[in-house]
Amino acid sequence: MGDLADNERAAAEIAERTAELERAQQQLRESEELYRHVVELSSLIPWTADGQGRILAVGKRWRDWTGAAPHQATGTGWQDFVHPEDADGLLQAWTQAVWTGRRFEREWRVRGADGSYRWCHARAAKRADDGGDEVVWYGTLEDVQERHEAEEGYRRAEAELAHVSRLSAMGAMATAIAHDLNQPLTAIAQYVRGCKRLLADVEGPGREELADGLENADRNTVRASEIVRRVREFVTRGTVETRRENLAELVEEACRFAMADPGANGVRCRLGLDGECTVLADRIQIRQVLVNLIRNAVDAMQGRRRRDIVIQTGCGRPGYCEVSVTDTGPGIAPADTARIFDPLYTTRPDGMGVGLSISRTIVEAHGGTIWIDSRDGEGATIRFTLPVAAPADGQAPEAAA
């Protein structure tokens, strides 16, 4: 009798525990179903994964996003829909989350049915079941394309505002500089031409050399006036007059002019030029950019034992030629690189902070970009790009295109 009673109590206990387990499982199923319904009613896509990181299920909205059935994303199939540039980082982050059990959160681009990509935000957290053996991940995907587009629009607006501010500052300075320089330049030109007329009646040794010197002085005075005029027009109107120009010739011309300064004595300038680079450029403005960069490089190397400048041209990103000016100066501290192109910002006690700012404005007006590569104590390289000129009629396409 005792054994029978014990068996009945054991059976009742087993039945009770079984019923509790069934109720818990039913509650879990209802909870999961409620979770799915809530997520499906939102714009999110629910998904689950096992303890190894393999996707078990994906919400129905996956088809709306990708044009593919949800089961095509299970296992590792979801990786086929990731943008190639995001794939390595995303997989590494997910693997690390699975390994450590930490919350997973990552933004990446998913391929749509039309082949285009949209940004999404993935979130997931793990949960152990009642047995504690298997870990299941619950996650969501959120479409954040509109947010990315809004952020990109904000960045563009911010950049345009900064550009307008630079133009305004440069315009004010250019007007003042042009006013102050035009009068002495006009006087210099008149004195030089007066000397040339007087020299016409003079004979004797050295006359030809003096005539050549006056001619060069006259020519460079006219050039200086033209530079002032074009820079002033550019910063006040914001326009450039471009035409096909051989980039190597522009560099050689600017190098001859800049290296003629007394401060460049003892500086070695090496050129590595691609003669096939033909760009769309305003000759005077780009030549002035190059002169600014070369002079800055010369100034940066004052007092240095080794004073070398290397100027190179070649293919940049598709559709652009790239110019680099490298010096052996002390380099630029990381804290200064972010502001080096700002108006009136300078790292030299005697600097004005105008040359690089004007150079940036000119390069960007040409459709190019300018930036600096520098390590403190190891010299600096300033690079800029210009758009490649379309081939002239009857010519083969440019090598850099």
C-alpha positions as CSV (number, residue, x, y, z in Angstrom):
1,M,0.0,0.0,0.0
2,G,2.8,2.3,0.9
3,D,4.5,1.8,-2.5
4,L,1.3,2.5,-4.3
5,A,0.7,5.8,-2.4
6,D,4.3,6.8,-3.2
7,N,3.8,6.1,-6.8
8,E,0.6,8.1,-6.9
9,R,2.3,11.1,-5.2
10,A,5.2,10.9,-7.7
11,A,2.9,10.6,-10.6
12,A,0.9,13.6,-9.4
13,E,4.1,15.6,-8.9
14,I,5.3,14.7,-12.4
15,A,1.9,15.7,-13.8
16,E,2.0,19.0,-11.9
17,R,5.5,19.8,-13.1
18,T,4.6,18.8,-16.6
19,A,1.6,21.1,-16.5
20,E,3.8,23.9,-15.2
21,L,6.3,23.4,-17.9
22,E,3.6,23.3,-20.5
23,R,2.1,26.5,-19.1
24,A,5.6,28.2,-19.1
25,Q,6.2,27.1,-22.7
26,Q,2.7,28.3,-23.7
27,Q,3.5,31.7,-22.0
28,L,6.8,31.8,-23.8
29,R,5.1,31.1,-27.1
30,E,2.5,33.7,-26.5
31,S,5.2,36.2,-25.4
32,E,7.2,35.5,-28.5
33,E,4.1,35.8,-30.7
34,L,3.2,39.1,-29.0
35,Y,6.7,40.3,-29.6
36,R,6.5,39.4,-33.2
37,H,3.1,41.1,-33.6
38,V,4.3,44.3,-31.9
39,V,7.5,44.4,-34.0
40,E,5.6,43.6,-37.2
41,L,3.2,46.5,-36.5
42,S,6.2,48.8,-36.3
43,S,8.7,49.5,-39.0
44,L,11.2,47.1,-37.5
45,I,12.1,43.6,-38.8
46,P,12.4,41.0,-36.0
47,W,15.0,38.3,-36.3
48,T,16.4,35.5,-34.1
49,A,19.7,33.6,-34.0
50,D,21.0,30.6,-32.2
51,G,24.0,30.5,-29.9
52,Q,26.4,30.1,-32.8
53,G,25.2,33.3,-34.5
54,R,23.2,31.5,-37.2
55,I,20.0,33.3,-38.1
56,L,16.9,31.2,-37.3
57,A,14.1,33.4,-38.5
58,V,13.5,36.8,-40.1
59,G,10.3,38.9,-40.2
60,K,8.1,39.1,-43.2
61,R,9.0,42.7,-43.9
62,W,12.5,41.4,-45.1
63,R,10.8,40.7,-48.5
64,D,9.7,44.3,-48.7
65,W,13.2,45.5,-48.1
66,T,15.2,43.0,-50.3
67,G,12.7,41.3,-52.6
68,A,13.9,38.0,-51.2
69,A,12.0,35.5,-49.1
70,P,12.7,35.6,-45.4
71,H,14.1,32.1,-45.4
72,Q,16.9,33.2,-47.8
73,A,18.3,35.3,-44.9
74,T,18.5,32.3,-42.5
75,G,21.8,30.6,-41.6
76,T,24.4,32.8,-43.1
77,G,22.3,33.8,-46.1
78,W,21.8,37.3,-44.8
79,Q,25.5,38.0,-45.6
80,D,24.7,38.0,-49.3
81,F,22.7,41.2,-48.8
82,V,25.4,43.2,-47.1
83,H,27.2,46.0,-48.9
84,P,30.8,44.8,-49.7
85,E,32.3,47.8,-47.8
86,D,30.4,46.9,-44.7
87,A,30.7,43.1,-44.8
88,D,34.0,42.6,-42.9
89,G,33.3,45.0,-40.1
90,L,29.7,43.8,-39.6
91,L,30.7,40.1,-39.5
92,Q,33.5,40.8,-37.1
93,A,31.2,42.8,-34.8
94,W,28.5,40.1,-34.8
95,T,31.1,37.3,-34.2
96,Q,32.5,39.2,-31.3
97,A,29.0,39.8,-29.8
98,V,28.2,36.1,-30.1
99,W,31.5,35.2,-28.5
100,T,31.2,37.6,-25.6
101,G,27.4,37.6,-25.2
102,R,27.3,41.4,-25.2
103,R,24.6,43.4,-26.7
104,F,25.0,43.8,-30.5
105,E,24.4,47.1,-32.3
106,R,25.6,48.1,-35.7
107,E,24.6,50.1,-38.8
108,W,25.2,48.7,-42.2
109,R,23.8,48.9,-45.8
110,V,21.4,46.2,-47.1
111,R,20.8,45.5,-50.8
112,G,17.3,46.1,-52.1
113,A,15.5,44.3,-54.8
114,D,16.6,47.0,-57.4
115,G,20.3,46.5,-56.4
116,S,20.5,49.8,-54.5
117,Y,21.5,49.9,-50.8
118,R,19.8,51.4,-47.8
119,W,21.2,52.0,-44.3
120,C,19.7,49.9,-41.5
121,H,20.4,49.7,-37.8
122,A,20.7,46.2,-36.3
123,R,20.2,45.5,-32.6
124,A,20.2,42.2,-30.7
125,A,20.5,40.8,-27.2
126,K,20.9,37.2,-26.0
127,R,18.5,35.3,-23.7
128,A,19.1,31.9,-22.1
129,D,16.0,29.6,-21.9
130,D,14.9,28.0,-18.7
131,G,17.2,25.1,-19.1
132,G,20.2,27.4,-19.4
133,D,21.9,25.4,-22.1
134,E,21.1,27.2,-25.3
135,V,21.5,30.9,-26.0
136,V,19.0,32.5,-28.4
137,W,19.5,36.0,-29.8
138,Y,16.5,38.3,-30.4
139,G,17.1,41.3,-32.6
140,T,15.5,43.9,-34.9
141,L,16.4,45.7,-38.1
142,E,15.4,49.4,-38.4
143,D,15.5,51.4,-41.7
144,V,17.6,54.5,-41.0
145,Q,18.1,55.6,-44.6
146,E,16.1,58.8,-44.1
147,R,18.2,59.7,-41.1
148,H,21.4,59.2,-43.0
149,E,20.1,61.3,-45.9
150,A,19.1,64.0,-43.4
151,E,22.6,63.9,-41.7
152,E,24.2,64.1,-45.2
153,G,22.1,67.1,-46.1
154,Y,23.0,68.8,-42.8
155,R,26.7,68.2,-43.5
156,R,26.4,69.6,-47.0
157,A,24.5,72.7,-45.6
158,E,27.2,73.1,-43.0
159,A,30.0,72.8,-45.6
160,E,28.2,75.4,-47.8
161,L,27.8,77.7,-44.9
162,A,31.5,77.4,-44.1
163,H,32.3,78.0,-47.8
164,V,30.2,81.2,-47.8
165,S,31.9,82.3,-44.6
166,R,35.3,81.7,-46.1
167,L,34.3,83.6,-49.3
168,S,33.0,86.5,-47.2
169,A,36.2,86.7,-45.1
170,M,38.4,86.3,-48.2
171,G,36.4,88.9,-50.0
172,A,36.9,91.5,-47.3
173,M,40.6,90.8,-47.1
174,A,41.0,90.7,-50.9
175,T,39.3,94.1,-51.3
176,A,41.6,95.7,-48.7
177,I,44.7,94.0,-50.1
178,A,43.8,94.9,-53.7
179,H,43.3,98.5,-52.7
180,D,46.6,98.7,-50.9
181,L,48.6,96.9,-53.5
182,N,47.2,98.4,-56.7
183,Q,48.6,101.9,-56.1
184,P,52.2,100.8,-55.4
185,L,52.1,98.3,-58.3
186,T,50.9,101.0,-60.6
187,A,53.7,103.3,-59.4
188,I,56.3,100.5,-59.9
189,A,55.0,99.9,-63.4
190,Q,55.3,103.6,-64.3
191,Y,58.8,103.9,-62.9
192,V,60.0,100.8,-64.7
193,R,58.5,102.0,-68.0
194,G,60.0,105.4,-67.5
195,C,63.4,103.8,-66.9
196,K,63.0,101.8,-70.1
197,R,62.4,105.0,-72.1
198,L,65.4,106.7,-70.5
199,L,67.5,103.6,-71.2
200,A,66.7,103.8,-74.9
201,D,69.0,106.9,-75.2
202,V,71.9,105.3,-73.2
203,E,74.8,103.3,-74.7
204,G,77.5,101.4,-73.0
205,P,78.5,98.2,-71.3
206,G,75.7,96.4,-69.4
207,R,72.9,98.2,-71.3
208,E,71.4,94.9,-72.6
209,E,71.5,93.3,-69.2
210,L,69.8,96.3,-67.6
211,A,67.2,96.3,-70.4
212,D,66.4,92.6,-69.7
213,G,66.1,93.3,-66.0
214,L,63.7,96.1,-66.5
215,E,61.7,94.0,-69.0
216,N,61.4,91.2,-66.4
217,A,60.4,93.7,-63.7
218,D,57.7,95.2,-66.0
219,R,56.4,91.7,-66.9
220,N,56.2,90.6,-63.2
221,T,54.6,93.8,-62.1
222,V,51.8,93.2,-64.7
223,R,51.6,89.6,-63.5
224,A,51.3,90.7,-59.9
225,S,48.5,93.1,-60.8
226,E,46.7,90.3,-62.7
227,I,47.0,88.0,-59.7
228,V,45.5,90.6,-57.4
229,R,42.7,91.3,-59.8
230,R,41.8,87.6,-60.4
231,V,41.9,86.7,-56.7
232,R,39.7,89.7,-55.9
233,E,37.2,88.8,-58.6
234,F,37.2,85.1,-57.5
235,V,36.6,85.7,-53.8
236,T,33.9,88.4,-54.4
237,R,32.1,86.6,-57.3
238,G,33.1,83.0,-56.5
239,T,33.7,82.1,-60.2
240,V,36.6,80.6,-62.1
241,E,37.5,80.7,-65.8
242,T,38.8,77.2,-66.6
243,R,40.4,75.8,-69.7
244,R,42.6,72.9,-70.7
245,E,46.0,73.2,-69.0
246,N,48.9,70.8,-68.8
247,L,49.4,70.3,-65.1
248,A,53.2,69.6,-65.4
249,E,53.7,72.9,-67.1
250,L,51.8,74.7,-64.4
251,V,54.0,73.1,-61.7
252,E,57.2,73.9,-63.5
253,E,56.2,77.5,-64.0
254,A,55.1,78.0,-60.4
255,C,58.3,76.3,-59.2
256,R,60.6,78.6,-61.2
257,F,58.8,81.6,-59.7
258,A,58.6,80.5,-56.1
259,M,62.2,79.2,-56.0
260,A,63.5,82.5,-57.2
261,D,62.8,84.0,-53.8
262,P,65.9,84.6,-51.6
263,G,64.5,82.5,-48.9
264,A,64.6,79.4,-51.2
265,N,68.4,79.5,-51.4
266,G,69.8,76.2,-50.3
267,V,66.4,74.4,-50.9
268,R,66.5,71.4,-53.3
269,C,63.3,71.0,-55.3
270,R,62.7,67.7,-57.1
271,L,59.9,67.2,-59.6
272,G,58.1,64.0,-60.4
273,L,55.6,65.0,-63.1
274,D,53.2,63.1,-65.2
275,G,53.2,65.0,-68.5
276,E,49.9,63.4,-69.6
277,C,47.9,65.1,-66.9
278,T,45.7,67.7,-68.5
279,V,43.2,69.4,-66.2
280,L,40.5,72.0,-66.3
281,A,41.9,75.0,-64.5
282,D,42.2,78.8,-64.2
283,R,45.9,79.0,-65.0
284,I,46.6,82.1,-62.8
285,Q,44.7,80.8,-59.8
286,I,46.1,77.3,-59.8
287,R,49.6,78.7,-60.3
288,Q,49.0,80.9,-57.3
289,V,47.9,77.9,-55.3
290,L,51.2,76.1,-56.2
291,V,53.3,79.1,-55.4
292,N,51.6,79.4,-52.0
293,L,52.2,75.7,-51.2
294,I,55.9,75.9,-52.3
295,R,56.6,79.0,-50.3
296,N,54.9,77.5,-47.3
297,A,57.1,74.5,-47.6
298,V,60.2,76.7,-47.9
299,D,59.2,78.7,-44.8
300,A,58.5,75.5,-42.9
301,M,62.1,74.3,-43.4
302,Q,63.9,77.4,-42.1
303,G,66.8,76.4,-39.8
304,R,66.5,72.7,-40.8
305,R,69.7,70.9,-41.9
306,R,67.9,69.1,-44.7
307,R,65.7,71.3,-46.9
308,D,64.1,69.3,-49.7
309,I,60.8,69.8,-51.5
310,V,59.3,67.1,-53.7
311,I,56.5,68.0,-56.1
312,Q,54.6,65.2,-57.9
313,T,51.7,64.9,-60.2
314,G,49.8,61.9,-61.3
315,C,46.4,60.1,-61.4
316,G,44.2,60.7,-58.4
317,R,40.7,59.2,-57.9
318,P,38.8,58.5,-61.1
319,G,38.4,61.6,-63.2
320,Y,41.0,63.7,-61.2
321,C,44.7,64.4,-61.3
322,E,46.5,64.9,-58.0
323,V,49.3,67.2,-57.0
324,S,51.4,66.7,-53.9
325,V,54.0,69.1,-52.3
326,T,56.2,67.4,-49.6
327,D,58.7,69.1,-47.4
328,T,61.3,68.0,-44.8
329,G,60.1,70.5,-42.2
330,P,59.0,69.7,-38.6
331,G,55.5,68.7,-39.7
332,I,52.3,69.9,-38.2
333,A,50.9,68.9,-34.9
334,P,47.6,66.8,-35.0
335,A,45.8,69.6,-33.2
336,D,46.6,72.1,-36.0
337,T,45.8,69.9,-39.0
338,A,42.1,70.3,-38.6
339,R,42.3,74.1,-38.7
340,I,45.3,74.6,-41.1
341,F,43.0,75.8,-44.0
342,D,40.9,78.1,-41.8
343,P,41.1,81.9,-42.6
344,L,43.6,83.8,-40.5
345,Y,44.8,80.6,-38.8
346,T,48.6,80.1,-38.8
347,T,51.3,78.1,-37.0
348,R,54.1,80.6,-37.7
349,P,54.7,83.7,-35.6
350,D,55.1,85.8,-38.8
351,G,52.3,84.1,-40.7
352,M,49.0,85.8,-41.8
353,G,46.9,82.6,-42.2
354,V,45.7,83.7,-45.7
355,G,47.6,81.6,-48.2
356,L,46.2,78.1,-47.4
357,S,42.7,79.4,-46.9
358,I,42.7,81.1,-50.3
359,S,44.2,78.0,-51.8
360,R,41.5,75.8,-50.4
361,T,38.8,78.1,-51.7
362,I,40.3,78.1,-55.2
363,V,40.8,74.4,-55.4
364,E,37.2,73.7,-54.2
365,A,35.8,76.2,-56.7
366,H,37.5,74.1,-59.4
367,G,35.7,71.0,-58.1
368,G,38.7,69.5,-56.4
369,T,39.7,68.9,-52.8
370,I,42.8,69.8,-50.8
371,W,44.1,68.1,-47.6
372,I,47.2,67.6,-45.6
373,D,49.1,64.5,-44.5
374,S,51.5,65.2,-41.7
375,R,53.2,63.6,-38.7
376,D,54.6,65.9,-36.1
377,G,58.4,66.0,-36.5
378,E,58.4,64.2,-39.9
379,G,57.5,66.8,-42.5
380,A,54.3,67.5,-44.2
381,T,52.6,66.7,-47.6
382,I,49.8,68.9,-48.9
383,R,47.8,67.3,-51.7
384,F,45.0,68.6,-54.0
385,T,43.1,67.3,-56.9
386,L,41.8,68.9,-60.1
387,P,39.2,67.5,-62.6
388,V,40.7,65.9,-65.7
389,A,39.9,67.8,-68.9
390,A,37.8,66.0,-71.5
391,P,39.8,64.9,-74.5
392,A,40.0,67.5,-77.2
393,D,38.5,66.6,-80.6
394,G,40.6,64.0,-82.3
395,Q,42.6,63.1,-79.2
396,A,42.7,59.9,-77.2
397,P,41.3,60.0,-73.7
398,E,43.6,61.2,-70.9
399,A,45.5,58.5,-69.0
400,A,44.2,59.8,-65.7
401,A,40.5,59.7,-66.7
